[in-house]
């Protein structure tokens, strides 16, 4: 992708046809790059020059001073800190480690939650209540309520701490049937409209809260440097300033503003991810090695964290990638020295899908290195959660992990739970939005999605006035994505895979536009 002047198309909605073509047009637009004789405005050219200068930088500086000290919108509260200290003092080691374990709903039961009291749990891609991808919103609510009641039941684990459910609602509540879907991130970035993005995030928070879920794994703030990366569509832009502004807007939309309705009844916990440099791996290798200088890491890949953390994001997800050969899940310099100490982040760091198992010397079942590096919550799908729980307890007892590090991790988890009001809010079925299924895919939400589609459309060349298309014109759309709503809608959907790559439909659209431009 190169920066080209974006020309927004003012598409008109047909009043005679009720065909869900909006998402297709969004996907079509995000992969059409057009022809070469496109005019650049001065600001776009300056942006390219500045970013290229950063990419070509030969800065060798490896001092923490290149990282910014942030003025976080959410400050520590002495009352909450006192509650954390009091609760922590009553907890056993087993109870503390349980707060740090995040299993997946396919791998635990409600009885497991009652026995262990996990601090959180998640549903991954292709995972649904009752193993049913057609699960209704009420099925989601019922599971959330059952897990909540089991977590606060102290009859077996001896402690009553509310659990958190985390989900990948990355462009709408995309795992729930009937939810409003928005253009994927690469399309939303083309809109360059932070106010619209905040509105989209707020709608997503509302629909997530309807299903009883507390926590969303968004925004993704990867700044993509190589289009060969298979997850390029997850990035909003290759311009770090756009990513920075979007990150702030999404955090405010999901969590509310720090001085207004922060983590209120219609808000969810947000997660800025993936820390850090996932969009800049060498050769676009997924989960690969980022070899950027530290200055480039800050100036390009960390700007989304500047925006999101300053706005008050309460969690950060560690990235699968390495930085100069060291896996981020085990990089104490990045997770502790930079993120927590220099940048001042006082929420918690969660891992990504057994990412700790990629750290040198670790496995999915054992990784003291990640805890010592600053990871606060293990995201541990599969049955690896139980040996990981047991091994981590043993590693604290034998001195591999200091208990002070455990106390810090659990304090961070409890801090977010107190800030989110989880100890005071009613159970999942009794919350303000719970069960209001008319909000799932509400017409007002879909109208905003339609606006997002219109604003994300990008035309780089309109040769021979090919647009607007005639109403009786025939256009060939080929490939198995031509009639596949999953591929047209992007990754992370309820259609059975973590990431539904839209390669075929992208190639078809690119070839189509190349053919037009060659005429």
C-alpha positions in Angstrom: 0.0 0.0 0.0 1.2 3.5 -0.8 -0.4 6.7 0.3 -2.6 8.1 -2.3 -5.2 10.8 -2.1 -8.4 9.1 -0.9 -11.5 10.1 -2.9 -14.6 9.3 -1.0 -17.5 7.9 -3.1 -20.9 9.2 -2.2 -22.8 6.0 -2.8 -26.6 6.1 -2.8 -28.6 3.5 -1.0 -31.1 1.8 -3.2 -34.6 2.0 -1.8 -35.9 -0.9 -3.9 -33.4 -3.6 -3.0 -32.6 -4.8 0.5 -29.4 -6.7 -0.4 -26.5 -6.9 2.1 -23.8 -5.8 -0.4 -22.2 -3.2 1.9 -19.6 -5.4 3.4 -18.6 -6.7 0.0 -18.0 -3.2 -1.3 -15.9 -2.5 1.8 -13.7 -5.5 1.2 -13.5 -4.7 -2.5 -12.4 -1.2 -1.7 -9.7 -2.1 0.8 -7.7 -4.2 -1.7 -8.1 -2.1 -4.8 -4.9 -0.1 -5.4 -5.7 1.3 -8.8 -3.3 2.7 -11.4 -0.2 4.8 -11.3 -1.1 8.3 -12.5 -2.7 9.3 -9.2 -2.1 12.8 -7.8 -0.7 13.1 -4.3 -1.5 16.0 -2.1 1.4 17.7 -0.3 0.5 16.3 3.2 0.3 12.7 1.8 3.7 13.1 0.2 5.2 14.5 3.4 3.8 11.6 5.4 5.4 9.1 3.0 8.7 10.9 3.2 8.7 11.1 7.0 7.8 7.4 7.4 10.4 6.3 4.9 13.0 8.3 6.8 12.0 6.5 10.0 12.1 3.1 8.2 15.6 3.9 6.8 16.8 5.2 10.1 20.2 3.8 11.3 19.6 4.9 14.9 21.5 2.6 17.2 20.2 4.1 20.4 18.9 1.4 22.7 18.1 3.5 25.7 14.7 3.5 27.4 14.7 7.3 27.1 13.4 7.1 23.6 10.1 5.8 24.9 7.5 8.4 26.1 6.3 8.9 29.6 2.6 9.0 29.3 0.0 11.1 31.2 -2.7 8.5 31.6 -6.3 9.6 31.8 -7.1 7.1 34.5 -5.2 7.8 37.7 -4.7 5.5 40.7 -7.4 5.8 43.3 -6.3 5.4 47.0 -9.6 3.8 47.9 -9.2 1.1 45.2 -5.6 0.6 46.1 -6.6 -0.1 49.7 -9.2 -2.6 48.6 -6.6 -4.4 46.5 -4.2 -4.6 49.4 -6.8 -5.9 51.7 -8.1 -8.6 49.3 -4.6 -9.7 48.3 -3.6 -10.2 51.9 -6.4 -12.8 52.3 -5.5 -14.8 49.2 -3.6 -18.1 49.0 -1.0 -18.7 46.4 -3.4 -21.1 44.6 -6.1 -18.3 44.4 -3.6 -15.8 43.1 -2.4 -18.1 40.3 -6.0 -18.9 39.3 -6.5 -15.1 38.7 -3.6 -15.4 36.2 -5.0 -18.3 34.2 -7.3 -17.6 31.3 -8.7 -20.8 29.8 -11.0 -21.2 26.8 -14.7 -22.1 27.0 -14.1 -25.3 25.0 -11.7 -26.5 27.7 -13.3 -25.8 31.0 -16.7 -26.4 32.6 -18.8 -24.4 35.0 -17.6 -26.8 37.7 -14.0 -26.1 36.8 -14.7 -22.4 37.4 -16.3 -23.1 40.7 -13.3 -25.3 41.8 -10.5 -23.0 40.6 -12.0 -19.5 40.4 -10.2 -18.4 37.2 -9.7 -14.7 37.0 -10.9 -14.7 33.4 -11.8 -16.9 30.4 -12.3 -16.4 26.7 -14.0 -17.7 23.6 -11.6 -18.0 20.7 -12.5 -18.2 17.0 -14.9 -21.0 16.2 -15.8 -21.3 19.9 -19.4 -20.9 21.1 -21.7 -21.7 24.0 -22.7 -25.3 24.0 -20.3 -25.8 21.0 -23.0 -24.4 18.8 -22.0 -21.8 16.3 -25.7 -21.0 15.9 -25.9 -20.2 19.6 -28.5 -17.4 20.3 -27.7 -14.3 22.3 -29.5 -15.9 25.2 -27.2 -18.9 25.1 -24.2 -16.5 25.5 -25.9 -14.7 28.4 -26.7 -18.0 30.1 -23.1 -19.2 29.9 -21.9 -15.8 31.2 -24.3 -16.0 34.2 -23.3 -19.6 35.0 -19.6 -18.7 35.0 -20.2 -15.6 37.1 -22.1 -17.5 39.7 -19.5 -20.3 39.8 -16.7 -17.7 40.2 -18.2 -15.9 43.2 -19.2 -19.2 44.8 -16.5 -19.7 47.5 -17.6 -23.1 48.6 -14.7 -24.9 46.9 -11.9 -22.4 46.2 -12.5 -20.2 49.3 -12.6 -16.9 47.5 -15.4 -14.8 45.9 -13.9 -12.7 43.0 -15.9 -12.0 39.9 -14.4 -13.5 36.7 -14.1 -11.7 33.3 -15.1 -13.0 29.9 -12.9 -11.8 27.0 -13.8 -12.0 23.4 -12.5 -10.9 19.9 -15.2 -8.3 19.0 -12.8 -6.7 16.5 -15.2 -5.2 13.9 -18.5 -5.7 15.7 -19.6 -8.5 18.0 -18.5 -10.8 15.2 -19.0 -14.2 16.9 -22.7 -13.7 17.6 -25.4 -14.4 15.0 -27.2 -11.3 14.0 -24.7 -8.8 15.4 -23.8 -5.7 13.5 -20.7 -6.1 11.4 -18.5 -3.2 10.4 -15.8 -2.9 7.7 -12.6 -4.6 8.7 -9.8 -2.4 10.1 -8.0 -1.7 6.9 -11.2 -0.3 5.4 -12.0 1.8 8.5 -8.6 3.2 8.3 -9.3 4.5 4.8 -12.2 6.5 6.2 -9.8 8.5 8.4 -12.7 9.4 10.7 -11.9 8.9 14.4 -15.3 10.2 15.5 -17.0 7.5 13.4 -14.6 4.9 14.8 -15.5 5.9 18.4 -19.2 5.5 17.5 -18.5 2.1 16.1 -16.7 1.0 19.2 -19.5 2.2 21.4 -22.0 0.2 19.4 -19.8 -2.8 19.7 -19.6 -2.4 23.4 -23.4 -2.2 23.6 -23.9 -5.4 21.7 -21.2 -7.2 23.7 -22.8 -6.1 26.9 -26.2 -7.5 25.8 -24.5 -11.0 25.8 -23.1 -10.5 29.3 -19.4 -10.2 28.3 -17.1 -7.7 30.1 -14.0 -7.5 28.0 -13.1 -7.0 24.3 -9.7 -7.8 22.7 -9.5 -4.6 20.7 -8.2 -2.3 19.2 -5.5 -3.9 17.1 -2.9 -1.2 16.6 -0.4 -3.0 14.3 1.2 -0.6 11.8 1.7 -2.7 8.8 5.0 -2.4 6.9 4.9 -5.4 4.5 1.7 -6.4 2.6 2.9 -10.0 2.5 1.8 -10.3 6.2 -1.3 -12.4 6.2 -3.0 -10.2 8.8 -2.5 -6.9 7.0 -6.3 -6.3 7.0 -6.2 -6.1 10.8 -4.2 -2.9 10.7 -5.9 0.5 10.3 -3.1 2.2 8.4 0.6 2.3 7.7 0.5 5.8 9.0 1.2 5.7 12.8 -0.6 9.0 13.4 -3.9 7.5 12.1 -3.4 4.4 14.2 -2.7 6.6 17.2 -5.8 8.6 16.8 -8.0 5.5 16.1 -6.6 3.7 19.1 -7.6 6.6 21.4 -11.1 6.8 19.8 -11.7 3.0 20.1 -10.7 2.9 23.7 -13.0 5.7 24.5 -15.8 4.1 22.5 -15.4 0.8 24.3 -14.6 1.9 27.8 -16.1 5.4 27.9 -14.1 8.6 28.7 -12.1 8.7 31.9 -14.0 11.8 33.1 -17.5 10.7 32.0 -19.0 7.2 31.8 -15.7 5.2 32.3 -16.5 1.5 32.4 -20.1 2.1 33.2 -23.1 -0.1 32.5 -22.8 0.2 28.7 -19.0 -0.1 28.5 -16.5 -2.9 28.3 -12.8 -3.3 29.1 -10.6 -2.7 26.1 -7.3 -4.3 25.1 -4.6 -2.5 23.0 -2.8 -5.2 21.0 -0.3 -6.7 20.1 2.6 -5.3 22.0 4.7 -4.5 20.1 5.8 -4.5 16.4 3.6 -7.3 15.0 3.0 -5.3 11.8 6.7 -4.9 11.1 8.2 -8.4 11.1 11.0 -9.1 8.6 9.5 -10.2 5.3 6.0 -9.9 6.6 6.4 -13.2 8.5 3.5 -13.8 10.8 4.7 -14.2 14.4 8.2 -13.5 13.0 11.1 -11.2 14.0 10.9 -7.4 14.0 14.4 -6.1 13.4 13.6 -2.4 13.6 15.8 -0.1 15.6 14.3 1.0 19.0 13.7 4.5 17.7 11.6 3.1 14.8 9.8 0.7 17.2 8.7 3.8 19.1 8.0 6.1 16.3 6.1 3.7 14.1 5.0 0.6 16.0 4.3 2.0 19.5 2.1 5.0 18.6 -1.1 3.1 18.9 -0.2 2.4 22.5 0.5 6.1 23.1 -3.0 6.9 21.9 -4.8 3.9 23.6 -3.0 4.0 26.9 -3.3 7.7 27.3 -7.1 7.4 26.8 -7.2 4.9 29.6 -7.0 1.4 28.1 -6.9 -1.1 31.0 -5.2 -4.1 29.3 -2.5 -4.8 26.8 -2.0 -8.0 24.9 1.5 -9.2 24.3 2.5 -10.1 20.7 3.6 -13.4 19.2 6.4 -11.7 17.4 10.0 -11.3 18.5 12.1 -8.1 18.6 15.6 -8.8 17.5 15.2 -12.5 18.1 13.6 -12.3 21.6 9.9 -13.3 21.9 7.8 -10.5 23.2 6.0 -12.8 25.7 9.3 -13.2 27.4 10.8 -9.8 26.9 11.1 -8.1 30.3 12.6 -5.0 28.8 9.5 -4.4 26.7 6.8 -5.6 29.0 8.1 -4.3 32.3 10.8 -1.7 31.8 9.2 0.0 28.9 5.4 -0.6 29.2 4.9 -0.7 32.9 7.7 1.5 34.3 8.5 4.0 31.6 5.1 4.4 30.0 3.4 4.1 33.4 0.8 1.4 32.4 -0.9 0.1 35.6 -3.4 -2.3 34.1 -2.6 -5.9 33.2 -0.7 -7.6 30.3 -2.5 -10.6 28.9 -0.8 -13.2 26.6 -2.0 -14.3 23.2 -3.2 -17.8 22.5 -0.5 -19.9 24.1 2.1 -17.3 23.0 4.1 -18.0 26.2 4.8 -21.4 24.8 7.0 -19.8 22.1 9.4 -18.3 24.6 12.8 -20.0 24.6 12.8 -22.8 27.2 9.0 -22.7 27.7 6.1 -24.9 26.7 2.4 -24.2 26.8 2.3 -26.0 30.1 5.2 -24.2 31.8 6.7 -20.7 31.4 8.1 -19.0 34.4 10.1 -16.8 32.0 6.9 -15.1 30.8 5.7 -14.3 34.3 9.2 -12.9 35.3 9.1 -10.8 32.1 5.9 -9.1 33.1 3.1 -11.2 31.7 0.1 -11.0 34.1 -2.4 -13.4 32.5 -1.7 -16.5 30.6 -4.1 -17.0 27.7 -4.0 -20.7 27.7 -6.5 -22.5 25.4 -6.5 -26.3 25.2 -6.0 -28.6 28.2 -2.6 -27.0 28.9 -4.3 -24.7 31.4 -4.2 -27.3 34.2 -0.5 -28.2 34.1 0.3 -24.5 33.6 -1.6 -23.7 36.7 0.1 -26.4 38.7 3.6 -25.7 37.4 3.3 -22.0 38.1 2.4 -22.7 41.7 5.4 -25.0 42.0 7.7 -22.4 40.4 6.7 -19.8 43.0 7.3 -22.3 45.8 10.7 -23.3 44.5 11.8 -19.7 43.9 11.8 -19.6 40.1 9.2 -16.9 40.3 9.2 -14.4 43.2 5.9 -14.1 45.0 6.2 -10.3 44.8 5.9 -10.7 41.0 2.7 -12.7 41.5 1.4 -10.1 43.9 2.1 -7.4 41.3 0.3 -9.4 38.6 -2.8 -10.1 40.7 -2.9 -6.5 42.0 -3.1 -5.3 38.4 -5.9 -7.8 37.6 -7.8 -6.7 40.7 -7.2 -3.0 39.9 -9.0 -3.4 36.6 -11.8 -5.4 38.1 -12.4 -2.8 40.8 -12.2 0.0 38.2 -14.7 -1.8 36.0 -17.1 -2.2 39.0 -17.2 -5.9 38.7 -17.4 -6.3 42.5 -20.4 -4.0 42.6 -22.3 -4.7 39.4 -25.1 -7.2 39.5 -24.8 -10.6 37.9 -24.8 -10.9 34.1 -28.5 -11.5 33.6 -29.4 -8.5 35.8 -27.2 -5.9 34.2 -28.7 -2.9 32.4 -28.3 -4.2 28.8 -28.3 -7.9 29.4 -30.8 -9.8 27.4 -32.0 -6.7 25.4 -31.6 -8.7 22.2 -33.3 -6.1 20.1 -30.0 -4.2 20.3 -28.1 -7.0 18.5 -28.1 -5.8 14.9 -30.4 -2.9 15.7 -31.3 -0.7 12.7 -29.6 2.3 14.2 -26.4 0.3 14.5 -26.6 -1.0 10.9 -27.1 2.6 9.7 -23.7 3.5 11.2 -22.2 0.4 9.6 -23.6 1.6 6.2 -22.0 5.0 6.8 -18.7 3.3 7.6 -18.9 1.3 4.3 -19.5 4.5 2.3 -16.7 6.3 4.0 -14.2 3.4 3.6 -14.7 3.1 -0.2 -11.6 4.2 -2.0 -11.3 5.1 -5.7 -7.8 5.8 -7.0 -8.7 6.2 -10.6 -12.0 6.6 -12.5 -10.8 6.0 -16.0 -13.4 6.6 -18.8 -16.0 7.4 -16.0 -16.5 3.8 -15.2 -18.2 4.9 -12.1 -21.0 5.2 -11.2 -22.0 1.8 -12.5 -25.1 1.7 -14.7 -28.1 0.0 -13.1 -28.3 -2.5 -16.0 -24.6 -3.1 -16.4 -23.3 -6.6 -15.9 -20.2 -7.1 -13.7 -18.5 -10.5 -13.3 -17.5 -11.3 -9.7 -15.5 -14.6 -9.7 -13.9 -16.9 -7.2 -15.3 -18.9 -4.3 -15.6 -15.6 -2.3 -18.1 -14.2 -4.7 -21.0 -15.7 -2.8 -19.4 -16.2 0.6 -20.4 -13.7 3.2 -17.7 -15.0 5.5 -14.8 -14.1 3.1 -16.5 -10.8 2.2 -16.8 -9.8 5.9 -13.3 -10.4 7.0 -11.5 -12.4 9.7 -12.6 -13.4 13.2 -16.2 -14.3 12.3 -18.5 -16.9 13.6 -18.0 -19.0 10.5 -15.6 -21.4 12.1 -12.0 -20.1 11.9 -10.0 -17.7 13.9 -9.0 -15.7 10.8 -10.9 -16.0 7.5 -8.4 -14.8 5.0 -10.0 -13.1 2.0 -7.3 -13.9 -0.5 -9.4 -15.1 -3.4 -11.8 -12.2 -3.5 -8.9 -9.8 -3.0 -7.1 -11.2 -6.1 -10.3 -11.1 -8.1 -10.9 -7.5 -7.3 -7.3 -6.5 -8.0 -7.3 -8.2 -11.3 -10.7 -6.6 -12.2 -9.3 -3.1 -11.5 -6.1 -3.8 -13.3 -8.1 -4.8 -16.4 -10.1 -1.5 -16.2 -7.0 0.6 -15.8 -5.3 -1.1 -18.8 -8.1 0.0 -21.2 
